[in-house]
Structures are given as structure tokens and as C-alpha cells.
Amino acid sequence: MDRRELLKSAAAASAGAALTQLGIDDAHAASIPDSRIPIPAADSMAGVPFARHDTVRIAIVGTGLRGRSMLNEWLGVDNVRITALCDIVPEKVEQARQMMRRAGHDHEPAVFTSGERAFEELCRRDDVDLVYTATPWQWHVPVCLAAMNAGKHAATEVPAAYTLDDCWRLVDTSERTRRHCIMMENCNYGYNELLVLQMVRAGLFGEIKAGGAAYNHDLRAILFENRDEGLWRRDHHTKRNANLYPTHGLGPVAFYMDVNRGDRFDYLVSMSTEEAGLTEWREAREPKDSPKWKERYVTGDLNRSLIRTAKGRVILLEHDVTSPRPYSRINSVQGTKGIFEDYPPRIYFDSARPDHRWKAIDEFKAEHEHPLWRSLGEKARSGGHGGMDYVMAWRLVQCMREGLAPDMDVYDAAAWSAPGPLSERSVANRGRSVDFPDFTRGRWSIARRSMA
């Protein structure tokens, strides 16, 4: 091999290594040589409205705690019919059926409990408009793909996917089938989040420069339960050193910054602390004959990532579910004229306080309260998670009934989920930066409103 051939060979090897380090899935890179190539506007699902539905027919896959919680919200929304229920545990489906009867729901749902893939038969029914999944994370993508391939819209709990390849599968399938895939990110509908969104739109913060997002929630007791999430969620801590759950804090900040609607996530750097929380919890509380002693936890207790957008904005993103700490999603936004930080909610504007002290946000509620909260009022506050669940459920039904585009589309589902696999790769490479795929294929720069 002469010198020129040697250099060419080395360059090719370096390019291949770079692709791996940048978080590009080889399988998808082979099927789509350059995902940044723009697609015709008609092929995009951005801004595509639903067909109008007088009654929205919903099927639920996964009737455990979260599935039944969302069922309860939809039972309080007019013009909704729950047509099918699916779970591998028949008792959980029966609990959901009893909820429907107590609520006076006059339609008996079809029931699917025959096995792990019973949802595929459910998706083939002709009395379903939307398939919603509240299954463990690894089943979100299979259920959504089955729904869209059967001509149904899909809605999933968070995260929508935890590999880049699966993010792309959701995007590809949504575009091919012309069906929406919506990640049910309830925190985007929180009172403070929508209040701040209105203030951002009104220009109170000036030009947005930075934001903060997190899922910091002590889940140690839940992770070690012998039921519900304890049966599957802890397992992810044995497999990935990453931000396992990025979307609750990131979704609202993405709305503040019009991500996929004028800006986009560009690249990420990530680091994790060592793991100690789950190991110490097990040491203090688990019997020595417990099978959980065979587990080795690899997820660092605290993951901190920084995301830079194409417009140069910076987002701090955190994940910590194994430390003793108060709950926080951070939920901050900073601009050229002021800053908001949550937990507790506080705000500061340029020259508003010469003593440089925070002030309460109460005085801004009358003018900037979001119309959804203003119209739904106390009925929303009686719903789950402080009312955000009901607002989310009501709003999705409104979009389907009135033929509106959904507030969150498949490009949001992919982009907000992508920090999971990207942070894993950055952590494994000593905090090296990794690029975000452009799931919109170039259409992110088209400005549009993130929601009503």
C-alpha cells in the first residue's frame, strides 16, 4: 500500500468512527444516506391537521397505573368513546372496565389480554381512531408502529423511544402512513409552563438565550417495589449510563425556544456521576436472599447534559431519580430582558428590582394565563398531576374533533427522546459532543407556533 492509499484508508476509518461517535445508527444511515436532505412539504407531517371526528374513538394499550389514570381523564372529556382495552394482566383490564362503568360509559370496550402482542389485533379494528400506549418503555415503539401501519393515529407515554434508530422508525412510519405519532408529554400543559410560554410569546423575556430542564425525582422506593414500575423500570439502570428520562423538563423548554419551528437541537455534551444511590438503597433495605442482589447498576446517579441549538441557545438538562432530593423539573428560561426559574416559581426583569431580588409570578397570571387553563379552570385542577393531564387529554380531543394539527408531532417525539441515546454515547466518550439528527429533514427552520 503506497502513502496515498494508506491516507485514504485512514480517512475512511476515521469517518466511520466519527459516525459511531456522533450517534448515527448504522442501520438507519444505510437506509437514508443523508437524513438532512430536505423532503417535499407534502411529505412532512409538520402542521398536518387531523381529519374531523365528531366522536374520538380511543383504544388503550397498557391499563396499569398510568393507563388507568389517563382513562380517568378521557372519561371526563365530552365526545370520547373508549372502544378497546389491552393488557397482559387481565385483572388490570377489568379494573379499567369497572372505571368506565362507574363513570356511566355506555359502551362496552373490546378486550385484548392474550399475550404481549395482543395489541396488534387491537390495532386492526375499524372502530379506533387513536391508539394510546402506557406500556413499559420498550413497547412504546412497537405499539406506535402497529397503530400507524394499521391506519390509526398513535399516542405514547414518554419517552417515545430510547434508540435513535427507533426515533427514525417513528418518523419514517408517520410520514409514510400519514398518521400522527404524538408523545403525551403532560408537562407541556402544566399551569406554570403554559403561563411562561405566553410570556415568552409576549416578548417579556426579550431574545431567548438559555433554558433549564430536568427530571429530578427521588424514585428509589418505587424502583425497588415488587409491582408496577418496579417490575421493569429498574432494569434500565442496569443497561445504560445516560439520561434515561429527558422529556418532562425538555418538552416545555423546547416550546419556549420554538424547537422544530424555527430552531432545532444541534449538539449535546453529557457527563454522569458515579452510581451509588440504588446500590446503597439495596444495601440498607433488601433482604440478602433477594434476586435484586444479582443486579449491577450502571446509570450514574446524576446526569448533566448541555444542548446547544442551531441559533446558539443553551439548555441545561438533568436527570436524577436515585438521590434524596425534592422534586424539580428546573423549568427555567432566560432572555435578554429577564429570567424565570421554577421550583419555587420566581421571576426577574431588567431594572424591575434595583436590589436584584426575585419576585413572585402571581401578578402576571391575570394577563398571561393560558387560554386552555382559563377556559378549563377548576375542572382541570381536579385532574392528575395538578391538572396538566386533563388539559392534555382535552386538548388532543379538541384537535381531533375540530380538525386541527396536534400541538406535538412525531418530530417532537423523536427530538425530545433523542437525548437518551445521545447522552449515553457522550458519557461513554468522556463528554465528547454528539450531533442531533435533524428528524425534520431541513424543515425545522420554518417558523410556526408550537401550540394554540
C-alpha positions as CSV (number, residue, x, y, z in Angstrom):
1,M,0.0,0.0,0.0
2,D,1.5,3.4,-1.0
3,R,1.3,6.5,1.1
4,R,-1.8,7.9,-0.8
5,E,-3.8,4.7,-0.4
6,L,-2.8,4.5,3.3
7,L,-4.1,8.0,3.9
8,K,-7.3,7.3,2.1
9,S,-7.8,4.1,4.1
10,A,-7.2,6.0,7.4
11,A,-9.6,8.8,6.4
12,A,-12.3,6.2,5.7
13,A,-11.8,4.5,9.0
14,S,-11.9,7.9,10.8
15,A,-15.1,8.8,9.1
16,G,-16.7,5.5,10.2
17,A,-15.5,6.1,13.8
18,A,-16.9,9.6,13.7
19,L,-20.3,8.4,12.6
20,T,-20.4,6.0,15.5
21,Q,-19.3,8.7,18.0
22,L,-21.9,11.2,16.7
23,G,-24.7,8.8,17.5
24,I,-25.8,7.9,14.0
25,D,-27.3,4.4,13.9
26,D,-25.6,2.4,11.2
27,A,-28.9,0.6,10.2
28,H,-30.7,3.8,9.5
29,A,-27.7,5.5,8.0
30,A,-27.7,2.7,5.4
31,S,-31.4,3.2,4.6
32,I,-31.2,7.0,4.5
33,P,-27.8,8.1,3.3
34,D,-28.3,11.7,4.4
35,S,-31.2,12.5,6.7
36,R,-30.6,16.2,6.3
37,I,-31.8,16.1,2.7
38,P,-35.0,18.2,2.6
39,I,-38.2,16.4,1.7
40,P,-41.1,17.9,-0.2
41,A,-43.5,19.8,2.1
42,A,-46.3,17.4,1.2
43,D,-44.3,14.5,2.8
44,S,-43.8,16.2,6.1
45,M,-46.2,15.7,9.0
46,A,-45.4,19.1,10.5
47,G,-48.6,21.1,10.8
48,V,-50.8,18.4,9.2
49,P,-54.3,18.6,10.6
50,F,-56.4,15.7,11.8
51,A,-59.5,14.7,9.9
52,R,-62.5,15.9,11.8
53,H,-64.1,13.4,14.2
54,D,-67.5,14.0,15.8
55,T,-66.6,11.4,18.4
56,V,-63.0,10.4,19.1
57,R,-62.6,6.6,19.5
58,I,-59.6,5.7,21.7
59,A,-58.0,2.3,22.4
60,I,-55.7,2.0,25.4
61,V,-52.7,-0.4,25.4
62,G,-51.5,-0.8,29.0
63,T,-54.1,-0.4,31.7
64,G,-51.7,-0.2,34.7
65,L,-51.4,2.8,36.9
66,R,-50.7,5.3,34.1
67,G,-53.1,3.8,31.6
68,R,-56.0,3.9,34.1
69,S,-55.0,7.4,35.1
70,M,-55.3,8.7,31.5
71,L,-58.5,6.6,31.1
72,N,-59.9,8.6,34.0
73,E,-59.1,11.9,32.3
74,W,-60.7,10.9,29.0
75,L,-63.8,9.7,30.7
76,G,-64.2,13.3,31.8
77,V,-63.9,14.7,28.2
78,D,-67.0,15.0,26.1
79,N,-67.3,13.2,22.8
80,V,-64.8,10.4,23.6
81,R,-65.5,6.7,23.3
82,I,-63.1,4.1,24.7
83,T,-63.5,1.3,22.3
84,A,-60.8,-1.2,23.3
85,L,-58.5,-2.1,26.2
86,C,-55.4,-4.2,26.2
87,D,-53.0,-5.5,28.8
88,I,-51.1,-8.7,29.5
89,V,-52.7,-8.8,33.0
90,P,-56.5,-9.4,32.7
91,E,-57.2,-8.0,36.2
92,K,-55.9,-4.6,35.2
93,V,-58.2,-4.6,32.1
94,E,-61.1,-5.5,34.4
95,Q,-60.2,-2.6,36.7
96,A,-60.3,-0.3,33.7
97,R,-63.7,-1.7,32.6
98,Q,-65.1,-1.1,36.1
99,M,-63.9,2.5,36.0
100,M,-65.8,3.0,32.7
101,R,-69.0,1.6,34.2
102,R,-68.8,3.7,37.3
103,A,-68.3,6.8,35.1
104,G,-71.5,5.9,33.1
105,H,-69.7,5.0,29.9
106,D,-72.4,3.3,27.9
107,H,-70.1,1.4,25.5
108,E,-68.6,-2.0,26.4
109,P,-64.9,-2.0,25.2
110,A,-63.3,-4.8,23.3
111,V,-60.7,-6.6,25.5
112,F,-57.3,-8.0,24.5
113,T,-55.3,-9.9,27.0
114,S,-54.0,-12.9,25.1
115,G,-50.3,-12.0,25.2
116,E,-47.6,-9.5,24.6
117,R,-48.6,-8.8,21.1
118,A,-52.3,-8.7,21.5
119,F,-52.2,-5.0,20.7
120,E,-51.6,-5.9,17.0
121,E,-55.1,-7.4,16.8
122,L,-56.5,-4.3,18.6
123,C,-54.9,-2.0,16.0
124,R,-56.7,-3.8,13.2
125,R,-60.1,-2.9,14.5
126,D,-62.2,-0.4,12.5
127,D,-63.7,1.4,15.5
128,V,-60.4,3.0,16.6
129,D,-59.1,6.5,15.7
130,L,-56.3,6.8,18.2
131,V,-54.2,4.1,19.9
132,Y,-52.7,5.3,23.2
133,T,-49.9,3.2,24.9
134,A,-49.0,3.4,28.5
135,T,-46.8,0.3,28.5
136,P,-43.2,-0.1,29.7
137,W,-40.8,1.9,27.6
138,Q,-39.6,-0.9,25.4
139,W,-43.1,-1.4,24.0
140,H,-43.8,2.2,23.0
141,V,-42.3,1.9,19.5
142,P,-43.8,-1.5,18.6
143,V,-47.3,-0.3,19.6
144,C,-47.0,3.0,17.8
145,L,-45.7,1.3,14.6
146,A,-48.5,-1.2,14.7
147,A,-51.1,1.5,15.1
148,M,-49.8,3.7,12.3
149,N,-49.4,0.8,9.9
150,A,-53.0,-0.1,10.6
151,G,-54.1,3.4,9.7
152,K,-54.6,4.7,13.2
153,H,-53.0,7.7,14.9
154,A,-50.6,6.8,17.8
155,A,-50.1,8.4,21.1
156,T,-47.4,7.3,23.6
157,E,-46.2,7.9,27.0
158,V,-42.7,9.2,27.5
159,P,-40.1,8.7,26.2
160,A,-41.4,7.8,22.7
161,A,-38.2,5.8,22.0
162,Y,-34.8,5.2,23.5
163,T,-32.6,4.5,20.4
164,L,-32.0,6.8,17.5
165,D,-33.0,4.1,15.1
166,D,-36.4,3.7,16.8
167,C,-36.8,7.5,16.7
168,W,-36.3,7.3,12.9
169,R,-38.7,4.4,12.6
170,L,-41.4,6.5,14.2
171,V,-40.7,9.5,11.8
172,D,-40.5,7.3,8.7
173,T,-43.7,5.5,9.5
174,S,-45.6,8.6,10.4
175,E,-44.6,10.2,7.1
176,R,-45.3,7.1,5.1
177,T,-48.7,6.3,6.6
178,R,-49.8,10.0,7.0
179,R,-50.7,9.2,10.6
180,H,-49.6,11.3,13.6
181,C,-47.4,9.9,16.3
182,I,-47.8,12.0,19.4
183,M,-45.8,11.8,22.6
184,M,-48.1,12.6,25.5
185,E,-45.8,15.0,27.3
186,N,-48.1,16.2,30.0
187,C,-45.6,18.7,31.5
188,N,-46.1,20.9,28.4
189,Y,-49.6,21.5,29.7
190,G,-48.7,22.5,33.2
191,Y,-50.0,25.8,34.5
192,N,-46.6,27.4,35.0
193,E,-45.3,26.0,31.7
194,L,-48.1,27.5,29.7
195,L,-48.1,30.7,31.6
196,V,-44.4,31.2,30.9
197,L,-45.0,30.2,27.2
198,Q,-47.5,33.0,26.9
199,M,-45.0,35.4,28.5
200,V,-42.2,34.3,26.1
201,R,-44.5,34.9,23.2
202,A,-45.4,38.4,24.5
203,G,-41.7,39.2,24.4
204,L,-41.3,39.8,28.1
205,F,-38.0,37.9,28.3
206,G,-36.6,39.5,25.1
207,E,-34.5,37.3,22.9
208,I,-34.3,33.8,24.5
209,K,-30.7,32.7,25.2
210,A,-30.9,29.7,27.6
211,G,-33.1,27.3,29.5
212,G,-33.0,24.7,32.1
213,A,-34.8,21.3,32.2
214,A,-34.8,18.3,34.5
215,Y,-36.4,15.2,35.8
216,N,-35.1,15.2,39.4
217,H,-37.4,12.9,41.4
218,D,-36.5,10.5,44.1
219,L,-37.8,7.2,42.8
220,R,-35.8,4.8,44.9
221,A,-38.7,3.3,46.7
222,I,-40.8,2.9,43.5
223,L,-37.8,1.4,41.6
224,F,-37.5,-1.3,44.3
225,E,-41.2,-2.2,44.5
226,N,-42.3,-5.7,43.5
227,R,-45.1,-4.4,41.5
228,D,-46.0,-1.8,38.8
229,E,-42.9,0.2,37.6
230,G,-40.6,-1.7,40.0
231,L,-41.1,-4.8,37.7
232,W,-39.4,-3.1,34.7
233,R,-38.1,0.4,35.3
234,R,-35.1,-0.5,37.5
235,D,-33.8,-2.8,34.7
236,H,-32.9,0.2,32.6
237,H,-30.5,1.2,35.3
238,T,-28.5,-2.0,34.7
239,K,-28.1,-1.3,30.9
240,R,-27.5,2.4,30.2
241,N,-25.4,5.2,31.7
242,A,-27.4,8.1,30.3
243,N,-30.3,10.5,30.9
244,L,-33.0,7.8,30.9
245,Y,-36.0,10.2,31.0
246,P,-35.4,13.5,29.3
247,T,-38.7,14.8,28.1
248,H,-40.6,16.1,31.1
249,G,-38.3,19.1,31.5
250,L,-37.1,19.4,27.9
251,G,-40.5,19.5,26.2
252,P,-41.7,22.8,27.7
253,V,-38.2,24.4,27.1
254,A,-38.4,23.2,23.5
255,F,-41.7,25.1,23.2
256,Y,-40.2,28.3,24.7
257,M,-37.5,28.1,22.0
258,D,-39.7,27.0,19.1
259,V,-37.6,23.9,18.5
260,N,-38.5,22.3,15.2
261,R,-40.4,25.5,14.4
262,G,-37.6,28.0,13.8
263,D,-34.8,26.4,15.8
264,R,-33.5,22.9,16.5
265,F,-31.3,20.9,18.8
266,D,-27.8,20.9,17.3
267,Y,-25.4,19.0,19.5
268,L,-25.1,17.7,23.1
269,V,-22.4,17.0,25.6
270,S,-23.1,14.9,28.7
271,M,-21.5,13.6,31.9
272,S,-22.7,11.4,34.7
273,T,-21.6,10.9,38.3
274,E,-20.8,7.5,39.6
275,E,-23.7,5.2,40.6
276,A,-24.3,4.9,44.4
277,G,-28.0,5.6,45.1
278,L,-29.5,2.3,44.1
279,T,-26.6,0.2,45.5
280,E,-26.9,2.0,48.9
281,W,-30.7,1.7,48.9
282,R,-30.4,-2.1,48.2
283,E,-27.8,-2.5,50.9
284,A,-30.0,-0.8,53.5
285,R,-33.4,-2.4,52.6
286,E,-33.2,-5.5,50.5
287,P,-33.0,-9.0,52.1
288,K,-29.8,-10.7,51.4
289,D,-31.6,-13.5,49.5
290,S,-33.3,-11.1,47.2
291,P,-32.7,-11.7,43.5
292,K,-32.1,-8.0,43.1
293,W,-28.6,-8.5,44.6
294,K,-27.6,-10.1,41.3
295,E,-28.1,-6.7,39.5
296,R,-25.3,-4.3,38.7
297,Y,-26.4,-0.7,38.3
298,V,-24.6,1.4,35.7
299,T,-26.6,4.5,35.4
300,G,-24.9,7.4,37.2
301,D,-27.0,9.0,39.9
302,L,-26.9,12.4,38.3
303,N,-26.6,13.0,34.6
304,R,-26.0,16.6,33.4
305,S,-26.1,17.4,29.7
306,L,-25.8,20.6,27.8
307,I,-27.7,21.1,24.5
308,R,-26.8,23.8,22.0
309,T,-29.4,24.8,19.4
310,A,-28.8,25.9,15.9
311,K,-29.5,29.5,17.0
312,G,-26.9,29.3,19.7
313,R,-29.2,28.9,22.7
314,V,-28.0,26.6,25.5
315,I,-30.1,24.2,27.6
316,L,-29.0,22.5,30.8
317,L,-30.7,19.1,31.1
318,E,-30.5,17.0,34.2
319,H,-31.7,13.5,35.3
320,D,-31.6,12.2,38.9
321,V,-34.0,9.6,40.3
322,T,-31.7,7.9,42.8
323,S,-30.8,10.6,45.3
324,P,-32.6,12.1,48.3
325,R,-33.8,15.4,46.9
326,P,-37.0,17.5,46.4
327,Y,-38.8,17.1,43.1
328,S,-37.8,19.6,40.4
329,R,-38.0,19.9,36.6
330,I,-36.0,23.2,36.8
331,N,-38.2,24.8,34.1
332,S,-36.2,27.9,33.5
333,V,-35.9,30.3,30.6
334,Q,-33.5,33.3,30.3
335,G,-33.6,36.1,27.8
336,T,-32.1,39.5,27.2
337,K,-34.7,41.2,29.3
338,G,-35.3,38.7,32.2
339,I,-35.3,35.2,33.6
340,F,-37.9,32.8,35.1
341,E,-37.0,29.8,37.3
342,D,-39.4,27.3,38.8
343,Y,-39.3,25.2,42.0
344,P,-40.2,27.6,43.5
345,P,-41.6,29.8,40.7
346,R,-39.8,33.2,40.6
347,I,-39.1,35.9,38.1
348,Y,-36.8,38.8,37.5
349,F,-36.9,41.5,34.8
350,D,-34.2,44.1,33.9
351,S,-34.5,47.2,36.1
352,A,-37.6,45.8,37.8
353,R,-35.8,45.4,41.1
354,P,-32.8,47.6,41.8
355,D,-31.9,45.3,44.7
356,H,-31.6,42.3,42.3
357,R,-34.1,40.2,44.1
358,W,-36.5,37.7,42.7
359,K,-40.3,38.4,42.7
360,A,-43.4,36.2,42.6
361,I,-45.1,35.4,39.3
362,D,-48.7,36.0,40.7
363,E,-49.1,39.5,39.2
364,F,-48.6,38.1,35.7
365,K,-51.3,35.5,35.9
366,A,-54.3,37.7,35.1
367,E,-52.8,38.9,31.8
368,H,-50.8,35.9,30.7
369,E,-52.7,32.8,31.9
370,H,-53.0,30.5,29.0
371,P,-56.5,30.2,27.4
372,L,-56.6,26.5,28.0
373,W,-56.3,27.0,31.7
374,R,-58.6,30.0,31.7
375,S,-61.3,28.0,30.0
376,L,-61.0,24.7,31.7
377,G,-60.5,26.2,35.2
378,E,-61.2,24.1,38.2
379,K,-62.2,21.0,36.2
380,A,-58.6,20.8,35.0
381,R,-57.2,21.2,38.5
382,S,-59.1,18.2,39.7
383,G,-57.2,16.0,37.2
384,G,-53.9,14.2,37.6
385,H,-50.6,15.9,38.2
386,G,-52.2,19.2,39.2
387,G,-54.5,19.3,36.2
388,M,-51.9,19.0,33.3
389,D,-53.2,15.5,32.5
390,Y,-56.8,16.7,31.9
391,V,-55.7,19.7,29.9
392,M,-53.5,17.4,27.7
393,A,-56.3,14.9,27.2
394,W,-58.9,17.6,26.5
395,R,-56.7,19.4,24.0
396,L,-55.9,16.3,22.0
397,V,-59.6,15.5,21.7
398,Q,-60.2,19.1,20.7
399,C,-57.6,18.9,17.9
400,M,-59.1,15.7,16.6
401,R,-62.7,16.9,16.7
402,E,-62.0,20.3,15.1
403,G,-59.5,19.1,12.5
404,L,-56.5,20.9,14.0
405,A,-52.9,19.9,13.8
406,P,-51.7,18.3,17.1
407,D,-49.6,20.5,19.4
408,M,-46.8,17.9,19.4
409,D,-45.9,15.8,16.4
410,V,-43.6,13.0,15.6
411,Y,-40.6,15.3,15.1
412,D,-41.0,16.5,18.7
413,A,-41.4,12.9,19.9
414,A,-38.1,12.0,18.2
415,A,-36.1,15.1,19.1
416,W,-37.2,15.2,22.8
417,S,-36.4,11.5,23.2
418,A,-33.0,11.6,21.4
419,P,-31.1,13.0,24.4
420,G,-31.4,9.5,25.9
421,P,-29.2,7.7,23.4
422,L,-27.1,10.7,22.6
423,S,-26.2,11.3,26.3
424,E,-25.2,7.6,26.6
425,R,-22.8,8.0,23.7
426,S,-21.4,11.2,25.0
427,V,-20.9,9.8,28.6
428,A,-19.1,6.8,27.1
429,N,-16.8,9.1,25.2
430,R,-15.7,11.3,28.1
431,G,-18.2,14.0,27.4
432,R,-17.5,14.3,23.7
433,S,-20.1,16.3,21.7
434,V,-22.6,14.3,19.7
435,D,-24.8,15.8,16.9
436,F,-28.6,15.6,17.0
437,P,-30.1,14.1,13.9
438,D,-32.4,16.5,12.0
439,F,-35.6,14.5,12.1
440,T,-37.4,17.2,10.2
441,R,-35.0,16.8,7.3
442,G,-34.4,20.5,6.9
443,R,-37.9,21.8,7.7
444,W,-37.1,22.9,11.3
445,S,-36.3,26.5,10.1
446,I,-39.9,27.2,9.0
447,A,-41.3,29.3,11.8
448,R,-44.7,28.3,13.2
449,R,-46.5,28.3,16.6
450,S,-45.7,25.5,19.0
451,M,-49.3,25.3,20.1
452,A,-52.5,27.3,20.4
